Amino acid sequence: MGRLTVLALRAVLGALLAGSVFVQAVMVPLLAADLRDFGLRTPVIVIVLLGVVTAQVVLVCVWRLVTMVRRGTVFSHGAFRYVHTVIGAVTAAALLVFTLGVVLAPGEAVAPGVVLLIGGVGVAVLGVALIVLVLRMLLAQAVDRDAEAARMRAELAEVI
């Protein structure tokens, strides 16, 4: 990965992280004020805050993985820690979206179509977790191939 690509990706990750902090510090309190008369205010605010935290966890892990790519160490067992954390955070985000749908479903506060849309978003987020899981399997294969290549180079060096 080129230096310019890494810098651009880090700029995007930094902007997203700063935006998520802004959402936590400014937007969530404004949302809480708007939902003052809404009976489900507390669970909705907690779900939104936890959702932002899951996004922040993913951003930090991707930053660490980009650092590993830049150093040439991404094809190591150390990368799995970050990939597993991303899978866990995205799965948690999907569960939070489903929970939001369950919280909003009873009563007439939100139209049934909106609850259905929230369920669809939950399925989409869960799909992202599954895609990352497939990418984790590809990383495992690459790590195995890298280890095998290193072993074969060592054997060849002994022969020569």
C-alpha positions as CSV (number, residue, x, y, z in Angstrom):
1,M,0.0,0.0,0.0
2,G,1.4,3.3,-1.0
3,R,2.2,6.1,1.3
4,L,-0.3,8.4,-0.2
5,T,-3.0,5.8,0.1
6,V,-2.2,5.3,3.8
7,L,-2.3,9.0,4.4
8,A,-5.6,9.4,2.7
9,L,-7.1,6.5,4.6
10,R,-5.8,7.8,7.9
11,A,-7.3,11.2,7.1
12,V,-10.7,9.6,6.4
13,L,-10.4,7.5,9.6
14,G,-9.4,10.6,11.6
15,A,-12.3,12.6,10.2
16,L,-14.8,9.8,11.0
17,L,-13.4,9.4,14.5
18,A,-13.7,13.2,15.1
19,G,-17.2,13.1,13.7
20,S,-18.2,10.3,16.1
21,V,-16.8,12.2,19.1
22,F,-18.9,15.2,17.9
23,V,-22.0,13.0,17.7
24,Q,-21.3,11.8,21.3
25,A,-20.7,15.2,22.7
26,V,-23.2,17.3,20.8
27,M,-25.7,15.4,18.8
28,V,-26.7,12.8,21.4
29,P,-27.5,15.4,24.1
30,L,-29.6,17.3,21.5
31,L,-31.4,14.0,20.6
32,A,-32.0,13.4,24.3
33,A,-33.5,16.9,24.6
34,D,-35.7,16.3,21.5
35,L,-36.9,13.0,23.0
36,R,-37.8,14.5,26.3
37,D,-41.5,13.6,25.9
38,F,-40.8,10.3,24.2
39,G,-41.5,7.4,26.6
40,L,-38.5,5.3,25.3
41,R,-36.0,8.1,25.6
42,T,-33.4,6.3,27.8
43,P,-33.1,3.0,25.9
44,V,-32.9,4.9,22.5
45,I,-30.1,7.1,23.8
46,V,-28.2,4.2,25.3
47,I,-28.5,2.3,22.0
48,V,-27.3,5.3,20.0
49,L,-24.3,5.9,22.3
50,L,-23.3,2.2,22.3
51,G,-23.7,2.2,18.5
52,V,-21.3,5.1,18.2
53,V,-18.8,3.3,20.5
54,T,-18.9,0.2,18.2
55,A,-18.1,2.4,15.2
56,Q,-15.2,4.0,17.1
57,V,-13.8,0.6,18.0
58,V,-13.9,-0.4,14.3
59,L,-12.2,2.8,13.3
60,V,-9.4,2.3,15.8
61,C,-8.9,-1.3,14.7
62,V,-8.8,-0.4,11.1
63,W,-6.2,2.3,11.9
64,R,-4.1,-0.4,13.6
65,L,-4.5,-2.7,10.6
66,V,-3.4,0.0,8.2
67,T,-0.4,0.6,10.3
68,M,0.4,-3.1,10.1
69,V,0.0,-3.0,6.3
70,R,2.4,-0.1,6.1
71,R,5.0,-1.9,8.2
72,G,4.5,-5.1,6.2
73,T,3.4,-7.1,9.3
74,V,-0.3,-7.6,8.5
75,F,0.3,-11.2,7.5
76,S,1.0,-12.2,11.1
77,H,-1.0,-13.6,14.0
78,G,-1.1,-10.1,15.6
79,A,-3.5,-8.9,12.9
80,F,-6.2,-11.4,14.0
81,R,-6.7,-9.6,17.3
82,Y,-7.9,-6.5,15.4
83,V,-9.9,-8.5,12.9
84,H,-11.7,-10.4,15.7
85,T,-12.4,-7.1,17.4
86,V,-13.9,-5.6,14.2
87,I,-16.1,-8.7,13.8
88,G,-17.2,-8.5,17.4
89,A,-17.9,-4.7,17.2
90,V,-19.9,-5.0,13.9
91,T,-21.9,-7.9,15.3
92,A,-22.6,-5.9,18.5
93,A,-23.7,-3.0,16.2
94,A,-26.1,-5.3,14.4
95,L,-27.5,-6.5,17.7
96,L,-28.0,-2.9,18.8
97,V,-29.9,-2.1,15.6
98,F,-32.2,-5.1,16.2
99,T,-32.6,-4.0,19.8
100,L,-33.6,-0.6,18.6
101,G,-36.3,-2.2,16.4
102,V,-37.6,-4.2,19.3
103,V,-37.7,-1.1,21.5
104,L,-39.5,0.9,19.0
105,A,-41.9,-1.8,17.8
106,P,-44.6,-1.8,20.5
107,G,-47.2,1.0,20.5
108,E,-47.8,3.7,17.9
109,A,-44.7,5.9,18.5
110,V,-43.1,4.7,15.3
111,A,-44.7,3.4,12.1
112,P,-44.4,-0.4,11.5
113,G,-42.6,0.4,8.2
114,V,-39.9,2.2,10.1
115,V,-39.4,-0.8,12.4
116,L,-39.2,-3.0,9.3
117,L,-36.5,-0.7,7.8
118,I,-34.6,-0.8,11.0
119,G,-34.7,-4.6,10.8
120,G,-33.3,-4.4,7.3
121,V,-30.5,-2.2,8.4
122,G,-29.7,-4.8,11.1
123,V,-29.5,-7.5,8.5
124,A,-27.2,-5.3,6.4
125,V,-24.9,-4.6,9.3
126,L,-24.8,-8.3,10.2
127,G,-23.9,-9.0,6.6
128,V,-20.9,-6.7,7.0
129,A,-19.8,-8.8,10.0
130,L,-20.1,-11.9,7.8
131,I,-18.0,-10.3,5.0
132,V,-15.3,-9.4,7.5
133,L,-15.4,-13.0,8.8
134,V,-14.8,-14.2,5.2
135,L,-11.9,-11.7,4.9
136,R,-10.5,-13.1,8.2
137,M,-10.5,-16.5,6.6
138,L,-8.5,-15.1,3.6
139,L,-6.1,-13.5,6.1
140,A,-5.6,-16.9,7.8
141,Q,-4.8,-18.5,4.4
142,A,-2.4,-15.7,3.6
143,V,-0.6,-16.0,7.0
144,D,-0.3,-19.8,6.4
145,R,1.1,-19.3,2.9
146,D,3.6,-16.7,4.2
147,A,4.7,-19.1,6.9
148,E,5.1,-21.9,4.4
149,A,7.1,-19.7,2.0
150,A,9.4,-18.7,4.9
151,R,9.9,-22.3,5.7
152,M,10.7,-23.2,2.1
153,R,13.1,-20.3,1.8
154,A,14.9,-21.5,4.9
155,E,15.1,-25.0,3.5
156,L,16.4,-23.7,0.2
157,A,19.0,-21.6,2.1
158,E,20.3,-24.8,3.8
159,V,20.6,-26.6,0.5
160,I,22.5,-23.8,-1.1
